[in-house]
Amino acid sequence: MPRLVRLYILQCTIGFGLSGVFVALLLWQNVANLAHLVTHTEAGMLAVFLLWLFNGLVFAGVQFGITIMRMADHGTPPSGGRRQPATRAPVPVRVEAAAGEQRARRRLL
């Protein structure tokens, strides 16, 4: 398996693990009376599963993004082709006057 795929699977596992801890803390602390709502409705387990799933998707994406961004190598100079310095020179642009402005100019002359 390629290293990047292995890294992605590892970060997704960590993200979903963090999501499980987060949902458990939400239920334990009874935030917004969530534990009562989950235990007193028939769709409570579905709600907990969906809460874990969607938080897991977010946490896994953030975890993978942080890991990828931290992989930058700051110790080596950039390599590449021959870089030419950008030159800025003014370019003349001819603008035609609108039809109404041309009639007004003819009247004045």
Number of C-alpha atoms within 10 A of each C-alpha: 5 6 8 10 10 11 14 18 14 14 21 21 16 17 22 22 16 18 22 19 13 17 19 15 12 15 19 11 12 13 11 10 11 16 17 13 15 16 12 9 10 10 11 16 12 11 15 17 13 12 15 20 16 13 19 23 15 14 22 24 17 15 20 19 13 12 14 13 8 9 8 8 8 7 6 6 7 8 6 6 6 6 6 6 6 6 5 6 6 5 6 6 6 6 6 8 8 8 8 8 10 11 10 10 9 8 7 6 5
